[in-house]
Amino acid sequence: MPRRLDLPDSASTATPGRDGRLHAPSAERNAGPILDLIRHHGPKAGRVLELAAGTGQHAARFAAALPGLDWQPTEIDPARRASIDAWASDAGAPNLRPAIALDATAPGWGAEHQGYDMILLVNLLHLISTQEARTLITETAQALAPQGRFILYGPFLRDGEATSDGDASFDASLRAQDPEIGYKDDFDVIDWLHEAGLDLVDVVEMPANNMALVSQRPF
């Protein structure tokens, strides 16, 4: 079951519209930089699996901007799946598929969803436990096609330290609600990627103290 957390400006507190679309300002703000990242590091054509797609704002924008990609959004929460589909209807992108139910932290899904040329995860790792994060990465590695890429975006600790007072405060607030969650250390996550059999391609500093880790499944 997804955790119920007090989170500012996220899919958990997104504003619903009349047509069923949820709107998170943060998703709108970071869409441009993430789209640029995908254009640089993602495939020009192929199958994409977006884990924990949230409101659907990203799926709608990215699929419309990248028509060569067959975009499959996933979400564990039914209300968010409805929002994703509402955003998809508004975008009218023929390469954007209806959202499917998937718990990215559960073991076993990688064997059921295979052959993806890219898997995208935005702003989830700090909201799940270390064990759940490691399971997610292991399953992602199984779901990728050879040379498929995993783009992982979000806030991280850098060598055990928060990059700003705001990040330190947010991390502390998460851990106060659930001591098993919170910001993950960048070096730890890179180790988990390697342990899952993925090769690190790039580490990209992103706006608002975020980071993207780009990894690839070898041949």
Rosetta blueprint (number, residue, H / E / L):
1 M L
2 P L
3 R L
4 R L
5 L L
6 D L
7 L L
8 P L
9 D L
10 S L
11 A H
12 S H
13 T H
14 A L
15 T E
16 P E
17 G L
18 R L
19 D L
20 G L
21 R L
22 L E
23 H E
24 A L
25 P H
26 S H
27 A H
28 E H
29 R H
30 N H
31 A H
32 G H
33 P H
34 I H
35 L H
36 D H
37 L H
38 I H
39 R H
40 H H
41 H H
42 G L
43 P L
44 K L
45 A L
46 G E
47 R E
48 V E
49 L E
50 E E
51 L E
52 A L
53 A L
54 G L
55 T L
56 G L
57 Q H
58 H H
59 A H
60 A H
61 R H
62 F H
63 A H
64 A H
65 A H
66 L L
67 P L
68 G L
69 L E
70 D E
71 W E
72 Q E
73 P E
74 T E
75 E E
76 I L
77 D L
78 P H
79 A H
80 R H
81 R H
82 A H
83 S H
84 I H
85 D H
86 A H
87 W H
88 A H
89 S H
90 D H
91 A H
92 G L
93 A L
94 P L
95 N L
96 L E
97 R L
98 P L
99 A L
100 I E
101 A E
102 L L
103 D L
104 A L
105 T L
106 A L
107 P L
108 G L
109 W H
110 G H
111 A H
112 E H
113 H L
114 Q L
115 G L
116 Y E
117 D E
118 M E
119 I E
120 L E
121 L E
122 V E
123 N L
124 L L
125 L H
126 H H
127 L H
128 I L
129 S L
130 T H
131 Q H
132 E H
133 A H
134 R H
135 T H
136 L H
137 I H
138 T H
139 E H
140 T H
141 A H
142 Q H
143 A H
144 L E
145 A E
146 P E
147 Q E
148 G E
149 R E
150 F E
151 I E
152 L E
153 Y E
154 G E
155 P E
156 F E
157 L E
158 R E
159 D L
160 G L
161 E E
162 A L
163 T L
164 S L
165 D H
166 G H
167 D H
168 A H
169 S H
170 F H
171 D H
172 A H
173 S H
174 L H
175 R H
176 A H
177 Q H
178 D L
179 P L
180 E L
181 I L
182 G L
183 Y L
184 K E
185 D E
186 D H
187 F H
188 D H
189 V H
190 I H
191 D H
192 W H
193 L H
194 H H
195 E H
196 A L
197 G L
198 L L
199 D E
200 L E
201 V E
202 D E
203 V E
204 V E
205 E E
206 M L
207 P L
208 A L
209 N L
210 N E
211 M E
212 A E
213 L E
214 V E
215 S E
216 Q E
217 R L
218 P L
219 F L
